[in-house]
Amino acid sequence: MSRWNFSNPVRQNFAVIFIIAVFLIAASYYWFFPILNLVENDVVSEQRGAALRLEDSLGIFFDLTLSDIRILGALVWNHIRRGEKSDIKDEIQNMFAGRGDFISVHIFDKNGNLVESGTAKTPPLSPANSSLGKNTIFLKEALDNKFYISPVSFGASGPTLQISAPIEIEGKIEAVVLVELDFSRLWRIVSDTKIDNGKVYVVDERGTIIADPNIALASSGENLKYREVVASLLRGLDNIKLSRYTNENGVETVAYGLRVPLTKWGIIVEQETSKAFEERSKSMIAAVVFSGASFALVLLLLFNIIRLMRALNAIEQGRREREQTIAFLPDGVIEYTGENQILTINPAAKRYLDIADLPANIYVSESAAIPAGLEKLWAIFFTRKEREGGQGNTYEISFQKPERRTLQIITVYIKGTGHLAEQRYLKIIHDITHEHPL
């Protein structure tokens, strides 16, 4: 299947444009040099699109992970306060079962003393022999009501990442949860972000490569700040355009760099220079053949059409990648607009809400009649039972048919500050039936 599908009207427009250009050879010659700049802008636009797709994927991953960590920390701490030792272990093991990338979980009090610990692979640390003090960076950040994301560490068992979050009970920080993750799970997200004739890789806040489609490079721990695009990101610049260097294979490349504020990582999109600017070379040859005039006008219009098609393709590809990521999550996820238009609903959410078929472009309206089979979907939008100590965006709801099920609903704001139709939200649905026995 070809990458671009050209309709008959589009082909006819191309022919008309070409005929007009032939008659305007002398005047259209002055379009030649703007075409060269347009090709450069097109390369930047394509590379920036790939970088933004990866940034969005990482943002979704960290949003869901931080939400899981805070929920786990609160549940475990409540069991600790009530002395429910067996429930603590069950809660931690349930999280390991649901999140295959979680390696270990540690709960610290505000003084840095390890209160509880669990790991998916090795025996947990002994709380009696573990005290970090208040000056540990992840503890200080959490006690300041911030999240902490550590640098990536490369050990014998592979790359790992630590994330800490405060444990809040009734609006007060009582403890800190620290989770260690298998960072190699994020390599797949990076590898799935494609660009023609090139690749996308990630460096940490020190300039060390931490993710690359080539696993050997990703795990090498090489520092790449000798590349100008990486050095510029380390100096605090947000995006770098048309940075040139020779890559590890001796190939001349042109790259775009994007700084990720959440982690202070850098996303680098590189392409082979000769192939990235292949269209420019063709344009120069065509411009000479047609006296550098008529073809310049053709190229201007053609590139605008191609850029539009690429933008539409990038949007569709980003949507598919997001839906694929959400589809495999164990928790239910519903993405919707500020007008309650359902954009995406994953299989887990359909299962929890007993939805067999969801009509396209459906709006969940309190005043509208509830379609058959969607009663539970309407219920989670308009019937709220706040959890004790909740913050107003986390609540629970129970259903008795066809089987008893208690769901925890977490509403997460994603983006958009304009019209309601431009705003995006997530409802994360977590099955907590086992926490509410009959």
Buried (B, 14 or more C-beta within 10 A) or exposed (E): EEEEEEEEEEEEBBEEBBEEBBEBBEEBBEBBEEBBEBBBEBBBBBBBBBBBBBBBBBBBBBBBBBBBBBBBBBBBBBBBEEEBEEBBBBBBEBBBEBBEBBBBBBBBBBEBBBBBBBBBEEEBBEBEEBEBEEEBEBBBBBBEEEBBBBBBBBEEEEBBBBBBBBBBBEEEBBBBBBBBBBBBBBBEBBBBBEBEEBBBBBBBBBBBBBBBBBEEBBBBEBBBBEBBBBBBBBEEBEBBBBBEBEBEEEBEBBBBBBBBEEBBBBBBBBBBBEBBBEBBEEBBEBBEEBBBBBBBBBBBBBBEBBBEBBEEEBEEBBEEBBBEBBEEBEBBBBBBBBEBBBBBBBBBBBEBBBBEEBEEEBEBBEEEEBBEBBBBBBBBBEEBEEEEEBEEBBBBBEBEEEEEBBBBBBBBEBEBEEEEEEBBBBBBBBBBBEBEEE
